[in-house]
Amino acid sequence: MRNRRNGGAYVVCTSNEGYPVSLIVRRIYRVLADPEASARGLVRVVDESGEDYLYPSGLFAQIELPREIEKQFCVSGLI
């Protein structure tokens, strides 16, 4: 998954199979760049714990947020 602009790529969780405590379906998560993980079919996201972890990329769909929304998420700490 590509990171846009200042390292900001975002995904929406489409399934939390195997990770019901860590991921919430339909929630937006911030992606951290990890080329090695991407090559293995994984994505590094900041999950509900506030830490970044690797998850199967098939659990997410990449989305693009309007710049204004992205700024609001970053300022409020939501993502």
N, C-alpha and C positions, 0 to 999 in steps of 0.2 A: 504494500500500500504506500502510495506516494505521500510525502509530507509536503504541504503547500506553505508558501510564504515562510514565516519564521518558525519552521518546525511544527506547524499546526495542521495535523491531519486528524480527521474525526470519523468515527464509525458509529453505527447504531447496532445494538445487540439484537439479533434476530432469533437467537436460541441460546438458552443457558444450560442446555443438556450437559450434565456432568459437573456443572458449576453453579448450582442454584443459590448458594450463599454469596458467591462473589460477583455474579452478573445479574442484571435485571433486564429482562426483555423489553425492548423499545426505548431503553435509556441510551443517551449519547455518551460516548467515551472518547477521551483524547488518546491518540496514538503517539508513541515514541518511536523514533527511527531505530530500527534494528535489522540491518541487511541480512545478517546470518539467520535470524529467526524467519524473515520473509522467505529466504531460500528453502527453509524447511516447512513452509506452509503454516507458519505461526505469525501472530501479531502481538506486539507488546502494547498493552493498554494500562491506563491507570484505572483500577477497579474500585469497588465499593470500600475497600480498606484504605484507599488513598495511596496505595503503593502500586508500582508497575509490575505486571506479571505477564507471562506468555500464555496465550490461548490459541486454539485452532482458529485460523482465519475464517473458516466456514461458519463460525458463529456470528459473524458481523457483516454488515454491508457498509461500504465507504460512502460518506456523504460530504457535501460541501456546504458550509455555513456561510451566510452573508457576513461580510466583515463586521458589521455593527453587532450582530448576534455573537460572533466569536469574541469580540472585545468584551461584551457583557459577561460571557461565561468566564473568561479569564479573570476579570476584575472581581467577580463575586465568588470565585473559587469553585464554581459548579463543575468545571472541567479542568 
